[in-house]
Amino acid sequence: MFYSEQTFCYCTFMAPGLSIIIPVYNAESTLGTALQSIKDGWSRNFGLEILIVDDGSDAPEKIEDICEQYEGMAIRLLRLEANAGKAAAVNTGIENSTGTFLLQLDADDTLLPDWSDTFVRLRTTWPDEVNFFLTVCQDEQGQPTQEIPRYQ
């Protein structure tokens, strides 16, 4: 599978502890919200890289424009030549990641405001046991719910 890469901000102040992989396909309406939630919750107490893998979007320049808006964040945009599906996009992100830990985030997902503090606290408290993030589903009003949404 062939892809191209563009780096928007390569921050060398700290090696990535966490690689966030975001597969996108025509996600220009939601990607900015996902990136903003990462930025808002990142406490900068560990290195972070964001790999956005464009899976053959119809308007790749719109994805690029969104990435350019997030100065100071280590964002790498990888573009697949043609739509190959979410699994291929995620795998491309994994293959190109440099972080010790991985987090896969969909372009229409958001992270909670304290996500990075929670990550550090869990890794510090249980360094050998905690290797995943918990997902919290929210209703339309942003309230936590135990109901898992179903695609329709």
Beta strands, then each sheet from edge to edge (+ up, - down):
strand 1: 3-7
strand 2: 16-24
strand 3: 47-54
strand 4: 75-80
strand 5: 101-104
strand 6: 137-138
strand 7: 144-145
sheet 1: 1+ 4- 3- 2- 5-
sheet 2: 6+ 7-
end
